[in-house]
Amino acid sequence: RLDIVADNFWGRDRQRAFFDVRVFNPFAQSHRNTSLPQCYRRNELEKKRAYDERVREIEHGSFSPLVFSTSGGMGTTATVVYKRIASMLSEKQDQSYSKTMHWIRCRLNFSLLRSAIMCLRGSRSAQHRPAGPSVSSDCMDLACSEGRVPGASHF
């Protein structure tokens, strides 16, 4: 099943656009020996293999996989989709594209931050004491590069 459906997303030709979201952990053991761009590409291809043909042949629409990493980055297709959303919103609300894109990125980052805090904090019950996170310098470097944090290449 697909996560999101939108009418007229890519144009005014009445074609429906289907989206499916995947969030992966770039620090997982299965991604250790794979570069970050390859991780995004592999996850996008897996989603396309699962849904693209069915969407085109049966639904007569277009399919776009939205791949995000837990550290805040997004895949190539997700970037294109976000740019399209920013373009449509800026036009509709008569705002500048850059201001709209900044607002969208800010909202996404706060959503990811809330999710990460919930994962780190865990349950608030008295019986559960979450273990402290193990963070290596590689993890911090990757998170900073994905978050495009200027001057934060060394930790």
BELNOR-V886652 format. One record per helix or strand of 2 or more residues. SS is the DSSP state (alpha for helix, beta for strand). FROM is the first residue (numbers start at 1). TO is the last residue. If there is no record, write none. Layout:
ss = {SS	SS}
from = {FROM	FROM}
to = {TO	TO}
This chain:
ss = {beta	beta	alpha	alpha	beta	alpha	alpha	alpha}
from = {4	16	29	36	62	76	97	137}
to = {7	24	31	59	69	93	121	146}
